């Protein structure tokens, strides 16, 4: 049985770094995938699919659902660890519904929790524009990404809250505090 944890948060919330650190500390049991990294790996491969994905990412748009779902399901199934953390997903109500449908047909995958790393828009903006990793780290693209993140958020929160799966973590603290909280929560949930 694969135990799945989803980590959502605004661009710059630290969700990828937090998830990476938890997985690194527990590398015998936990694997971490960022939907962004999974998609960027496809882009880097130079495949036709990668070129298609790049055209969406470069404009701050969401990659089409079936491409994302196939990428995620493949990563979960190929994992040799039983605890899987995926960050940056779901980002839309459509993605949430597609994931729910996929999980309903996958009795070997158990969604344990959806963790939201909560930061203010101000903090997110400072972090993203401060790191400037690539062409997509500028004010205009940040504002678009923030809007894309915030619009479906209330519905996503409500959906997982009703299932008893939503867990919020204060992302305004030090990385050590956030990671310690996240790690403790994931291990307790996985072993419950």
Buried (B, 14 or more C-beta within 10 A) or exposed (E): EBBBBBBBBBBBBBBBBBBBBBBEBBEEBBBBBBBBBBBBBBBEEEEEBBEBBBEBBEEBEBBEBEBBBEBBBEBBEEBEBEBBBBBBBBBBBBBBEBBBEBBEEBEEBEBBBBBBBBBEBEBBBEBBEEEEEEEBBEEEBBEBBBEBBEEBBEEBBEBBEEEEBBBEBEBEBEEEEBBBBBBEBBBEBBEE
